[in-house]
Amino acid sequence: MLRIIPLLLCFVATLANAAPKQLTAVYEATRNGQPFATVTETFRQENGKYRIESITEGLGAYALFGQRRLLSEGEVTGEGLKPKHFEQHQGDNAKKTIVADFNWATKTLSMKVKGAVTTAPLEKGTQDITSLAYQFMFVQPAGDELVLPVTTGKRLKTYRYKVADRGLPLEIGAGKFKTLHLVDTDPSGDEREMWLGNESQHIPVRLSSRDDSGGKIEQTLTSLHVE
């Protein structure tokens, strides 16, 4: 055991050192091809801890909804990101605040919506909707399928993606990328897709899904700054 512990610590350090200490990504968000928001995300890691903040600023009439802010905090481990706390805020409306806490000791996920708390069993590898995108900086899909429990803060759901392509070229506002293309296999109608930049820390350079009204929502990288 004494021999194993240093090896594990070394592996954790290797993962952390391979990923950037700080990263800022800016995205354009569109609905059916029309821009409606700018999304700015910041990832930081230090001393085995991480913090991710995502801020969405609406454009035009969408600005009236207020700033949307997502926050994920937790640890960097030998298996990548291990969330401990997640928050979602919409403008100044406290009633729309969503909070999720990950108790790994008791294997319990607590989700608080409108003051009501629900719990669910916490499975190994569970991510929140913010940490999910940055987990790929540490661990990429090894096979043809990715199965991962993810919480939105309201509920816990198993996401299932297939690897559609491992070297798909994609040209967007931020430049030309070779991407790992993941396609959602859930028949729910969300039609989620992710294009991870192979040479850009494996963060998503494009994301696509359907909203509740069937509109196509896309989030496309416009700039990336890595430290």
C-alpha positions as CSV (number, residue, x, y, z in Angstrom):
1,M,0.0,0.0,0.0
2,L,2.8,2.4,0.8
3,R,4.2,1.8,-2.6
4,I,0.9,2.3,-4.3
5,I,0.0,5.7,-2.7
6,P,3.0,7.6,-4.3
7,L,2.1,6.1,-7.7
8,L,-1.5,7.3,-7.3
9,L,-0.4,10.7,-6.3
10,C,2.0,10.9,-9.2
11,F,-0.9,9.9,-11.6
12,V,-3.1,12.7,-10.2
13,A,-0.3,15.2,-10.6
14,T,0.3,14.1,-14.2
15,L,-3.3,14.6,-15.1
16,A,-3.4,18.0,-13.4
17,N,-0.2,19.1,-15.1
18,A,-1.4,18.0,-18.5
19,A,-4.4,20.3,-18.2
20,P,-4.0,24.1,-18.2
21,K,-4.0,26.0,-14.9
22,Q,-6.4,28.5,-16.3
23,L,-8.5,28.6,-19.4
24,T,-11.0,31.2,-20.8
25,A,-13.4,30.2,-23.6
26,V,-15.9,32.5,-25.3
27,Y,-18.8,31.1,-27.3
28,E,-21.5,32.5,-29.5
29,A,-25.0,31.0,-28.8
30,T,-27.6,30.8,-31.6
31,R,-31.1,29.5,-31.9
32,N,-32.1,28.3,-35.4
33,G,-29.0,30.2,-36.6
34,Q,-29.8,33.5,-35.0
35,P,-27.4,34.8,-32.3
36,F,-29.0,35.3,-28.9
37,A,-26.2,35.2,-26.3
38,T,-22.5,35.3,-25.6
39,V,-21.2,32.6,-23.2
40,T,-17.9,33.2,-21.3
41,E,-16.4,30.3,-19.4
42,T,-13.4,30.2,-17.1
43,F,-11.7,27.1,-15.8
44,R,-9.1,27.3,-13.0
45,Q,-7.2,24.6,-11.1
46,E,-4.9,24.9,-8.1
47,N,-3.6,22.6,-5.4
48,G,-5.9,19.8,-6.5
49,K,-9.0,21.9,-6.6
50,Y,-10.9,23.3,-9.6
51,R,-13.5,26.0,-10.2
52,I,-15.5,26.6,-13.4
53,E,-17.7,29.6,-14.0
54,S,-20.0,30.0,-17.0
55,I,-21.7,33.3,-17.6
56,T,-24.3,33.8,-20.4
57,E,-25.2,37.4,-21.4
58,G,-28.3,37.7,-23.6
59,L,-28.4,39.8,-26.7
60,G,-31.2,42.2,-27.6
61,A,-34.5,41.1,-26.1
62,Y,-32.8,38.1,-24.4
63,A,-30.8,40.5,-22.2
64,L,-34.1,41.1,-20.3
65,F,-33.9,37.6,-18.8
66,G,-30.7,38.7,-16.9
67,Q,-27.3,37.1,-16.7
68,R,-27.2,33.3,-16.4
69,R,-24.4,32.1,-14.1
70,L,-23.3,28.5,-13.6
71,L,-20.7,27.5,-11.0
72,S,-19.0,24.1,-10.4
73,E,-16.3,23.5,-7.8
74,G,-14.6,20.3,-6.7
75,E,-11.4,18.3,-6.8
76,V,-9.0,17.1,-9.6
77,T,-8.4,13.4,-9.1
78,G,-6.8,10.5,-10.9
79,E,-10.1,10.1,-12.8
80,G,-10.5,13.7,-13.7
81,L,-12.9,16.2,-12.2
82,K,-14.9,15.2,-9.0
83,P,-17.6,17.9,-8.4
84,K,-18.5,18.9,-4.9
85,H,-20.8,21.8,-5.4
86,F,-22.9,23.2,-8.3
87,E,-25.0,26.3,-8.6
88,Q,-27.2,27.9,-11.3
89,H,-28.5,31.5,-11.1
90,Q,-30.8,33.4,-13.4
91,G,-30.5,37.2,-13.1
92,D,-31.7,38.5,-9.7
93,N,-34.5,35.9,-9.4
94,A,-33.6,33.9,-6.3
95,K,-36.5,31.5,-7.0
96,K,-34.7,30.3,-10.1
97,T,-31.5,29.4,-8.1
98,I,-30.6,25.7,-8.4
99,V,-28.0,24.1,-6.1
100,A,-26.5,20.6,-6.1
101,D,-24.1,19.1,-3.5
102,F,-22.1,15.9,-4.0
103,N,-21.5,14.0,-0.8
104,W,-19.0,11.4,-1.9
105,A,-18.6,9.9,1.6
106,T,-22.3,8.9,1.8
107,K,-22.7,8.6,-2.0
108,T,-25.6,11.0,-2.0
109,L,-26.4,13.8,-4.4
110,S,-28.6,16.6,-3.0
111,M,-30.5,18.9,-5.4
112,K,-32.3,22.0,-4.2
113,V,-34.9,23.7,-6.4
114,K,-37.3,26.4,-5.1
115,G,-36.3,25.5,-1.5
116,A,-37.3,21.8,-2.0
117,V,-34.5,19.3,-1.6
118,T,-34.4,15.9,-3.4
119,T,-31.7,13.3,-3.2
120,A,-30.4,10.6,-5.5
121,P,-27.7,7.9,-5.2
122,L,-24.3,9.3,-6.3
123,E,-22.6,7.1,-8.8
124,K,-18.9,7.0,-9.5
125,G,-17.9,9.5,-12.1
126,T,-21.0,11.7,-11.8
127,Q,-20.6,15.2,-13.3
128,D,-22.7,18.4,-13.4
129,I,-23.6,20.1,-16.6
130,T,-20.7,22.5,-16.2
131,S,-18.0,20.2,-15.2
132,L,-18.9,17.7,-18.0
133,A,-17.4,19.8,-20.7
134,Y,-14.1,20.1,-18.9
135,Q,-13.8,16.5,-17.8
136,F,-12.6,15.7,-21.3
137,M,-9.5,17.7,-20.7
138,F,-8.5,14.9,-18.3
139,V,-10.2,11.8,-19.7
140,Q,-11.3,11.2,-23.3
141,P,-13.6,8.4,-24.5
142,A,-11.5,5.2,-25.0
143,G,-14.1,3.2,-26.8
144,D,-17.0,3.9,-29.2
145,E,-19.5,4.8,-26.5
146,L,-19.5,7.1,-23.5
147,V,-21.9,6.5,-20.6
148,L,-21.9,9.1,-17.8
149,P,-24.3,10.2,-15.0
150,V,-24.8,14.0,-15.1
151,T,-26.9,16.3,-13.0
152,T,-28.6,19.5,-14.1
153,G,-29.2,20.4,-10.5
154,K,-32.8,19.5,-11.0
155,R,-32.4,15.8,-11.7
156,L,-29.7,13.1,-12.3
157,K,-29.7,11.5,-15.7
158,T,-27.4,9.1,-17.5
159,Y,-26.0,10.6,-20.7
160,R,-25.1,8.2,-23.5
161,Y,-23.0,9.3,-26.4
162,K,-21.4,7.4,-29.3
163,V,-18.2,8.4,-30.9
164,A,-19.2,9.4,-34.5
165,D,-15.7,10.5,-35.6
166,R,-12.3,11.0,-34.1
167,G,-10.7,13.4,-36.6
168,L,-13.5,15.4,-38.0
169,P,-12.3,18.7,-39.5
170,L,-14.4,21.7,-38.4
171,E,-13.9,25.4,-39.3
172,I,-15.6,27.9,-37.0
173,G,-15.0,31.5,-35.8
174,A,-12.1,30.5,-33.5
175,G,-10.3,28.7,-36.4
176,K,-9.8,25.3,-37.9
177,F,-10.0,22.2,-35.6
178,K,-9.7,18.5,-35.8
179,T,-12.5,17.2,-33.5
180,L,-13.8,14.2,-31.6
181,H,-17.5,14.2,-32.5
182,L,-19.9,12.8,-29.9
183,V,-23.6,12.2,-30.7
184,D,-26.3,11.6,-28.1
185,T,-27.9,8.2,-28.5
186,D,-30.9,9.0,-26.2
187,P,-34.1,9.0,-28.2
188,S,-35.6,11.7,-26.0
189,G,-35.4,14.3,-28.8
190,D,-32.7,16.6,-27.3
191,E,-30.3,15.6,-30.1
192,R,-27.2,16.6,-28.2
193,E,-23.9,16.7,-30.0
194,M,-20.4,17.8,-29.0
195,W,-17.3,18.5,-31.0
196,L,-14.2,18.3,-28.8
197,G,-11.0,20.1,-30.1
198,N,-8.3,17.4,-30.3
199,E,-5.6,20.1,-30.1
200,S,-7.5,22.5,-27.9
201,Q,-7.4,20.8,-24.6
202,H,-10.4,18.6,-25.7
203,I,-12.9,21.2,-24.6
204,P,-16.0,21.5,-26.8
205,V,-15.5,23.9,-29.8
206,R,-19.2,23.4,-30.7
207,L,-22.2,22.1,-28.9
208,S,-25.7,21.5,-30.4
209,S,-29.1,20.5,-28.9
210,R,-32.8,21.0,-29.1
211,D,-34.8,23.2,-26.7
212,D,-38.2,22.4,-25.3
213,S,-39.8,24.1,-28.3
214,G,-37.8,22.1,-30.8
215,G,-35.5,25.0,-31.7
216,K,-31.9,24.2,-32.6
217,I,-29.5,25.6,-30.0
218,E,-25.8,25.9,-31.0
219,Q,-22.8,27.1,-29.0
220,T,-19.7,27.8,-31.1
221,L,-16.2,28.7,-29.8
222,T,-15.1,32.2,-30.9
223,S,-12.0,32.6,-28.8
224,L,-9.8,30.5,-26.4
225,H,-7.1,31.7,-24.0
226,V,-5.0,29.1,-22.2
227,E,-2.4,29.7,-19.4
